């Protein structure tokens, strides 16, 4: 696996890195385990100081950290800075809340006269984090912050196209004062993942990535009897009900589909609009998409970034062609994107029938699928006609009714009057082919702890 920084706007290779050797992987595991033995005994107040320092450093050097995101995967400048801030806020969330969330839980026993029982949360040990390129810091922060707070240590195998971002995060944690071995970046190969998971000192793996990668790693973890969590793809439904504010809704639709160049698991990929307002929504949406400015991601005027690589752009274009070959209609929207850079012309797909396999794909780029629903019930039916179940949204002028509709959408997260979003104080995760497990808040904090039962019994022995 070639770890390299290739600027997706210029195509220039800026840096390359050698794969880790097996001996380097073994040494990293040993360091992580040694660090865990001390870290698990470190008082939470000391852990919190380090997590807070990491947040402070991210904010202090926000421009420097953000620049790497733009350089390596093409993220727009303002989006890159927002990711740095989100990562800092995740660290801060656990500084403020982890100790309380990890407190022993007293159980309501049936007969208090016989004694008491409670659950304590204890760290498991060394964890492996396998993370993607689309949010190089945020994805790492949302596993590292809670697991360090819980007392675990972490090895990182990041995506091969963001090696500098991965190294920067390791240096961040070192500068924050984390003991050596507490968090390590490894330029590991895919074959070394199996080596890591089969080491008895490694206790679990968290992966964010593709369905294919998730199925392989989950199988490896299962064979090794290690816990895994998976955050995989998504094809979020964006339901527009008849009473929705069309101007506001279409603006959110443009944002929800095209932020990060559409390379977000929770992008609003399937827009499902009830028949009475479909044509008006489509016209408004096209106008908004046409106003996007594709250009240099370092230019503050740009509002549509290139994709992360030319290969990624070529794959999206090929999937559009396949969708059309199976009967869909494709309409390119807006001024032509630049010839320079890994751009994809914003495209709207309509007439994507139930017999068209593209209906069930995840388009990881600025491609929107629009569906005309007969009514609200039909909109919910179309929303649930997907192998994925990550996020979704419902737009209506009646939020209370929006919640009722949201409860009918089969997915891990649903927002009313906002596209699916990520915040430090909200859980993240999906169902079906979007994966399993949760990250962030208390749910993510406790994914890799031993929920140990301690029972205190005070009765005479009975024979």
C-alpha positions as CSV (number, residue, x, y, z in Angstrom):
1,X,0.0,0.0,0.0
2,X,1.5,3.3,-1.1
3,X,1.1,6.1,1.5
4,X,1.4,9.3,-0.4
5,X,0.1,12.9,-0.4
6,X,-1.2,13.7,-3.8
7,X,-2.8,17.1,-4.1
8,X,-6.2,16.4,-5.7
9,X,-6.4,19.9,-7.3
10,X,-3.0,19.9,-8.9
11,X,-2.3,16.2,-9.2
12,X,1.2,16.7,-7.8
13,X,2.7,14.1,-5.5
14,X,4.0,16.0,-2.5
15,X,5.3,13.3,-0.2
16,X,5.5,9.5,0.0
17,X,6.0,7.2,3.0
18,X,7.2,3.6,3.4
19,X,4.8,0.9,4.7
20,X,5.4,-0.2,8.2
21,X,7.4,-3.4,8.6
22,X,6.1,-6.3,10.6
23,X,8.8,-5.6,13.3
24,X,7.6,-2.0,13.5
25,X,4.0,-3.2,14.0
26,X,5.1,-5.6,16.7
27,X,7.1,-2.9,18.5
28,X,4.1,-0.5,18.3
29,X,1.8,-3.1,19.8
30,X,4.3,-3.7,22.6
31,X,4.5,0.0,23.3
32,X,0.7,0.4,23.3
33,X,0.3,-2.4,25.7
34,X,3.0,-1.1,28.0
35,X,1.4,2.4,27.9
36,X,-2.0,0.8,28.7
37,X,-0.8,-0.8,31.9
38,X,0.1,2.6,33.3
39,X,-2.6,4.7,31.5
40,X,-5.5,2.6,32.9
41,X,-4.3,3.5,36.4
42,X,-3.9,7.2,35.7
43,X,-6.5,9.3,37.5
44,X,-9.1,10.8,35.3
45,X,-8.1,14.3,36.2
46,X,-4.7,13.7,34.6
47,X,-6.2,12.1,31.5
48,X,-8.5,15.1,31.2
49,X,-5.6,17.6,31.3
50,X,-4.1,15.9,28.2
51,X,-7.4,15.8,26.3
52,X,-8.0,19.5,27.1
53,X,-4.4,20.3,25.9
54,X,-5.1,18.5,22.6
55,X,-8.2,20.6,22.1
56,X,-6.3,23.8,23.0
57,X,-3.5,22.9,20.5
58,X,-6.0,22.2,17.7
59,X,-7.6,25.6,18.2
60,X,-4.3,27.4,18.6
61,X,-2.8,26.0,15.4
62,X,-6.1,25.7,13.5
63,X,-4.8,27.2,10.2
64,X,-1.8,24.8,10.1
65,X,-3.9,21.7,10.8
66,X,-6.6,22.8,8.3
67,X,-4.1,23.4,5.6
68,X,-3.1,19.7,5.6
69,X,-6.7,18.7,5.0
70,X,-7.0,20.9,2.0
71,X,-3.6,19.8,0.7
72,X,-4.1,16.1,1.1
73,X,-7.8,15.5,0.3
74,X,-9.0,18.7,-1.2
75,X,-11.3,20.0,1.6
76,X,-12.4,23.6,1.2
77,X,-10.6,26.0,3.6
78,X,-13.7,26.9,5.7
79,X,-14.7,23.2,5.9
80,X,-11.2,22.2,7.0
81,X,-11.3,24.8,9.8
82,X,-14.7,23.6,10.8
83,X,-13.4,20.0,11.0
84,X,-10.5,21.1,13.3
85,X,-12.9,22.9,15.6
86,X,-15.3,19.9,15.7
87,X,-12.3,17.6,16.6
88,X,-11.4,20.0,19.4
89,X,-14.9,20.1,20.7
90,X,-15.0,16.2,20.9
91,X,-11.9,16.2,23.1
92,X,-13.5,18.9,25.3
93,X,-16.8,16.9,25.5
94,X,-15.0,14.0,27.2
95,X,-13.0,16.3,29.4
96,X,-16.3,17.6,30.8
97,X,-18.4,14.5,30.8
98,X,-16.4,11.2,30.7
99,X,-15.8,10.9,34.4
100,X,-19.5,11.2,35.2
101,X,-20.5,8.9,32.3
102,X,-18.0,6.2,33.6
103,X,-19.2,6.3,37.2
104,X,-20.4,2.9,38.7
105,X,-24.1,2.2,38.0
106,X,-26.0,0.8,41.0
107,X,-28.5,-1.8,39.9
108,X,-32.1,-2.0,41.1
109,X,-32.0,-5.4,42.7
110,X,-35.2,-7.3,43.5
111,X,-34.3,-7.9,47.2
112,X,-32.1,-5.1,48.7
113,X,-32.1,-7.0,51.9
114,X,-29.8,-9.6,50.3
115,X,-27.2,-7.1,49.2
116,X,-26.4,-4.8,46.3
117,X,-25.0,-4.9,42.8
118,X,-23.4,-2.4,40.5
119,X,-21.6,-2.2,37.2
120,X,-18.2,-0.7,36.8
121,X,-16.6,0.3,33.4
122,X,-13.0,-0.9,33.0
123,X,-10.8,-0.3,29.9
124,X,-10.0,-3.3,27.8
125,X,-6.5,-2.5,26.5
126,X,-5.0,-1.7,23.0
127,X,-7.5,-0.9,20.3
128,X,-7.0,-0.6,16.5
129,X,-8.7,2.4,14.7
130,X,-9.0,2.1,10.9
131,X,-10.1,5.4,9.6
132,X,-11.0,7.0,6.2
133,X,-9.7,10.1,4.3
134,X,-12.9,12.2,4.1
135,X,-12.5,13.6,7.6
136,X,-8.9,12.9,8.5
137,X,-9.0,14.5,12.0
138,X,-12.7,14.2,13.0
139,X,-12.8,10.5,12.4
140,X,-9.7,9.9,14.5
141,X,-10.9,12.3,17.3
142,X,-14.2,10.5,17.7
143,X,-12.5,7.2,18.6
144,X,-9.3,8.5,20.2
145,X,-10.9,11.0,22.6
146,X,-13.4,8.6,24.2
147,X,-11.1,5.6,24.3
148,X,-8.2,7.5,25.9
149,X,-10.7,9.0,28.4
150,X,-11.9,5.4,29.2
151,X,-8.3,4.3,29.8
152,X,-7.6,2.4,26.6
153,X,-4.7,3.0,24.2
154,X,-5.0,3.3,20.4
155,X,-3.1,2.3,17.2
156,X,-4.1,4.1,14.1
157,X,-4.2,2.8,10.5
158,X,-5.3,5.7,8.5
159,X,-6.2,6.0,4.8
160,X,-3.2,5.9,2.5
161,X,-3.8,9.3,0.9
162,X,-3.7,11.3,4.2
163,X,-0.4,10.3,5.7
164,X,0.6,13.8,6.8
165,X,-2.7,14.3,8.6
166,X,-2.2,11.0,10.4
167,X,1.3,11.9,11.5
168,X,0.1,15.3,12.6
169,X,-2.5,13.8,14.9
170,X,0.2,11.6,16.5
171,X,2.4,14.6,17.1
172,X,-0.6,16.5,18.5
173,X,-1.2,13.9,21.2
174,X,2.5,13.7,22.0
175,X,2.6,17.5,22.4
176,X,-0.5,17.4,24.5
177,X,1.4,15.2,27.0
178,X,0.1,11.7,26.2
179,X,2.6,9.1,27.4
180,X,4.6,7.3,24.7
181,X,2.7,4.5,23.2
182,X,-0.7,5.9,24.2
183,X,-1.6,6.8,20.6
184,X,0.5,5.7,17.6
185,X,0.1,6.2,13.8
186,X,1.1,3.2,11.8
187,X,1.5,3.2,8.0
188,X,0.3,-0.4,8.1
189,X,-0.6,-2.6,5.2
190,X,-3.9,-4.4,4.9
191,X,-2.3,-7.7,5.6
192,X,-0.9,-6.3,8.8
193,X,-4.4,-5.7,10.1
194,X,-4.8,-9.4,10.5
195,X,-1.4,-9.5,12.3
196,X,-2.5,-6.8,14.7
197,X,-6.0,-8.3,15.5
198,X,-4.5,-11.7,16.2
199,X,-2.2,-10.3,18.8
200,X,-3.6,-11.2,22.3
201,X,-2.8,-7.7,23.6
202,X,-5.1,-6.0,21.1
203,X,-8.7,-6.1,22.3
204,X,-10.8,-4.6,19.5
205,X,-11.1,-2.6,16.3
206,X,-13.2,0.4,15.2
207,X,-13.4,0.9,11.5
208,X,-15.0,3.7,9.4
209,X,-14.9,2.9,5.7
210,X,-16.4,1.0,2.9
211,X,-18.7,-2.0,3.1
212,X,-16.0,-4.2,1.5
213,X,-13.4,-3.1,4.1
214,X,-15.9,-3.5,6.9
215,X,-16.9,-7.0,6.0
216,X,-13.2,-8.1,5.8
217,X,-12.2,-6.5,9.1
218,X,-15.3,-7.7,10.9
219,X,-14.5,-11.2,9.8
220,X,-10.9,-10.9,10.9
221,X,-12.0,-9.5,14.3
222,X,-14.7,-12.2,14.7
223,X,-12.2,-15.0,13.9
224,X,-9.8,-13.5,16.5
225,X,-12.7,-13.1,19.0
226,X,-12.2,-9.4,19.2
227,X,-15.0,-6.8,19.4
228,X,-15.5,-4.5,16.4
229,X,-17.6,-1.5,15.6
230,X,-18.3,-0.5,12.0
231,X,-19.4,2.8,10.5
232,X,-19.8,2.1,6.8
233,X,-21.6,3.7,3.8
234,X,-24.9,5.5,3.7
235,X,-27.5,6.8,1.2
236,X,-29.4,9.2,3.4
237,X,-33.0,10.0,2.5
238,X,-34.0,13.7,2.4
239,X,-37.7,13.7,2.7
240,X,-39.6,16.8,1.7
241,X,-43.2,16.9,2.8
242,X,-46.0,19.0,1.2
243,X,-45.9,21.8,3.8
244,X,-42.1,22.3,3.8
245,X,-40.6,25.8,3.3
246,X,-39.2,25.2,-0.2
247,X,-36.7,28.1,-0.2
248,X,-35.1,27.0,3.1
249,X,-35.4,23.3,2.2
250,X,-33.7,23.6,-1.2
251,X,-30.8,25.5,0.4
252,X,-30.3,22.8,3.0
253,X,-30.5,20.2,0.2
254,X,-27.7,21.9,-1.8
255,X,-25.6,22.1,1.4
256,X,-26.5,18.5,2.6
257,X,-25.5,17.0,-0.7
258,X,-22.4,19.0,-1.7
259,X,-20.5,19.8,1.4
260,X,-17.1,18.1,1.4
261,X,-17.8,17.6,-2.4
262,X,-20.5,15.1,-1.5
263,X,-17.9,12.8,0.0
264,X,-19.8,12.2,3.3
265,X,-21.4,9.0,4.5
266,X,-24.3,11.1,5.8
267,X,-24.7,13.3,2.7
268,X,-28.3,13.8,1.6
269,X,-28.0,11.4,-1.4
270,X,-31.6,10.5,-2.0
271,X,-34.1,13.4,-2.2
272,X,-37.6,12.1,-1.9
273,X,-40.3,14.8,-2.6
274,X,-44.0,14.4,-2.4
275,X,-45.8,14.9,-5.8
276,X,-47.6,18.3,-5.2
277,X,-44.3,20.2,-4.7
278,X,-41.8,18.0,-6.6
279,X,-41.5,20.2,-9.7
280,X,-41.1,23.4,-7.7
281,X,-38.5,21.8,-5.4
282,X,-36.5,20.5,-8.4
283,X,-36.4,23.9,-10.0
284,X,-35.3,25.5,-6.8
285,X,-32.7,22.8,-6.1
286,X,-31.2,23.1,-9.6
287,X,-30.9,26.8,-9.2
288,X,-29.0,26.3,-5.9
289,X,-26.7,23.7,-7.4
290,X,-25.9,25.9,-10.4
291,X,-24.7,28.6,-8.0
292,X,-21.9,26.4,-6.6
293,X,-18.4,27.6,-7.5
294,X,-15.9,24.8,-8.3
295,X,-12.3,25.8,-7.9
296,X,-9.1,25.7,-6.0
297,X,-10.0,24.5,-2.5
298,X,-7.5,27.0,-1.0
299,X,-9.5,29.9,-2.6
300,X,-12.1,31.2,-0.1
301,X,-14.5,31.9,-3.1
302,X,-14.7,28.1,-3.9
303,X,-17.8,26.3,-2.7
304,X,-17.4,23.0,-4.5
305,X,-14.2,21.1,-3.9
306,X,-12.5,18.5,-6.1
307,X,-12.9,14.9,-5.1
308,X,-10.1,13.3,-3.0
309,X,-8.3,11.8,-6.0
310,X,-8.6,11.4,-9.7
311,X,-9.4,7.7,-9.2
312,X,-12.3,8.6,-7.0
313,X,-13.7,11.1,-9.6
314,X,-13.4,8.5,-12.3
315,X,-15.3,5.9,-10.3
316,X,-18.2,8.4,-9.7
317,X,-18.4,9.2,-13.4
318,X,-18.4,5.6,-14.2
319,X,-21.3,4.9,-11.8
320,X,-23.3,7.7,-13.4
321,X,-22.8,6.1,-16.8
322,X,-23.9,2.7,-15.3
323,X,-27.0,4.3,-13.8
324,X,-28.0,5.8,-17.2
325,X,-27.3,2.5,-18.9
326,X,-29.9,1.0,-16.6
327,X,-32.5,3.6,-17.5
328,X,-31.9,6.6,-15.3
329,X,-31.8,10.2,-16.6
330,X,-28.8,12.2,-15.8
331,X,-28.7,16.0,-15.9
332,X,-25.5,18.0,-15.4
333,X,-26.1,21.2,-13.5
334,X,-24.2,24.5,-13.4
335,X,-21.2,25.9,-15.2
336,X,-18.6,23.4,-16.4
337,X,-16.2,22.4,-13.6
338,X,-12.5,23.1,-14.1
339,X,-10.5,20.7,-16.3
340,X,-7.8,20.9,-13.7
341,X,-8.3,18.8,-10.6
342,X,-10.4,15.8,-9.6
343,X,-13.7,17.4,-10.2
344,X,-17.1,15.8,-11.0
345,X,-19.8,17.9,-12.6
346,X,-22.8,18.2,-10.2
347,X,-25.3,15.7,-11.6
348,X,-29.0,15.0,-10.9
349,X,-30.3,11.5,-11.5
350,X,-34.1,11.0,-12.0
351,X,-36.2,8.1,-13.1
352,X,-34.1,5.7,-11.1
353,X,-36.5,2.7,-11.1
354,X,-36.7,-0.1,-8.6
355,X,-35.0,-2.4,-11.2
356,X,-32.1,0.0,-11.5
357,X,-29.2,-1.2,-9.3
358,X,-28.0,2.4,-9.0
359,X,-31.1,3.1,-6.8
360,X,-29.3,1.1,-4.1
361,X,-25.8,2.5,-4.5
362,X,-23.9,5.1,-2.6
363,X,-22.7,7.9,-4.9
364,X,-19.6,9.4,-3.1
365,X,-19.6,12.7,-4.9
366,X,-21.8,15.5,-6.1
367,X,-24.5,13.3,-7.5
368,X,-28.2,13.6,-6.4
369,X,-30.9,11.1,-6.8
370,X,-34.4,12.6,-6.9
371,X,-37.6,10.6,-6.3
372,X,-41.2,11.7,-6.8
373,X,-43.4,10.2,-4.0
374,X,-47.1,9.9,-4.4
375,X,-47.7,11.0,-0.8
376,X,-46.1,11.0,2.6
377,X,-46.5,7.2,3.1
378,X,-44.9,6.6,-0.3
379,X,-42.0,8.9,0.7
380,X,-41.4,6.8,3.8
381,X,-41.6,3.6,1.7
382,X,-38.9,4.9,-0.7
383,X,-36.8,6.1,2.2
384,X,-36.8,2.6,3.7
385,X,-36.1,0.9,0.4
386,X,-32.3,0.9,0.9
387,X,-29.7,-1.5,2.1
388,X,-28.2,1.4,4.2
389,X,-29.4,2.9,7.4
390,X,-27.1,5.6,8.6
391,X,-28.8,9.0,8.6
392,X,-31.8,10.9,7.2
393,X,-33.9,14.0,7.4
394,X,-37.5,15.2,7.2
395,X,-38.5,18.7,6.1
396,X,-41.8,20.1,7.2
397,X,-43.3,23.3,8.7
398,X,-44.7,21.1,11.5
399,X,-41.8,19.8,13.5
400,X,-44.0,17.7,15.8
401,X,-45.3,15.9,12.7
402,X,-41.8,15.7,11.4
403,X,-40.8,13.7,14.5
404,X,-43.7,11.3,13.8
405,X,-42.4,10.8,10.2
406,X,-38.8,10.5,11.5
407,X,-39.9,7.6,13.7
408,X,-41.0,5.7,10.6
409,X,-37.7,6.1,8.8
410,X,-35.5,3.0,9.4
411,X,-32.1,4.4,10.1
412,X,-29.6,5.2,12.9
413,X,-30.1,9.0,12.9
414,X,-32.9,11.3,11.7
415,X,-33.0,15.1,11.8
416,X,-36.1,17.3,11.3
417,X,-35.5,20.4,9.2
418,X,-31.7,19.8,8.9
419,X,-29.6,17.4,6.9
420,X,-27.9,14.7,9.0
421,X,-25.1,16.4,11.0
422,X,-22.3,15.5,13.4
423,X,-21.8,17.2,16.7
424,X,-19.6,16.4,19.7
425,X,-22.6,15.9,21.9
426,X,-24.7,13.6,19.6
427,X,-24.2,9.9,19.0
428,X,-23.2,8.6,15.5
429,X,-23.9,5.3,13.9
430,X,-26.2,3.2,11.7
431,X,-27.9,-0.1,11.0
432,X,-27.9,-2.8,8.3
433,X,-25.2,-2.2,5.7
434,X,-24.2,1.1,7.4
435,X,-22.6,-0.9,10.2
436,X,-23.1,-1.4,13.9
437,X,-22.0,0.2,17.2
438,X,-22.1,3.9,18.1
439,X,-19.4,6.6,18.4
440,X,-19.5,9.7,20.5
441,X,-21.3,10.6,23.8
442,X,-21.6,7.9,26.4
443,X,-22.5,5.2,23.9
444,X,-19.1,5.6,22.1
445,X,-17.3,5.9,25.4
446,X,-18.5,2.5,26.5
447,X,-18.1,0.5,23.3
448,X,-14.7,-0.8,24.4
449,X,-15.0,-1.2,28.2
450,X,-15.6,-4.2,30.4
451,X,-19.1,-3.7,31.9
452,X,-18.1,-5.6,35.0
453,X,-20.7,-6.7,37.5
454,X,-19.8,-6.5,41.2
455,X,-22.3,-8.1,43.5
456,X,-22.2,-7.7,47.3
457,X,-24.2,-10.4,49.0
458,X,-24.9,-10.5,52.7
459,X,-26.9,-13.6,53.5
460,X,-26.3,-16.9,55.2
461,X,-25.3,-19.8,53.2
462,X,-28.2,-22.1,52.3
463,X,-27.9,-25.9,51.8
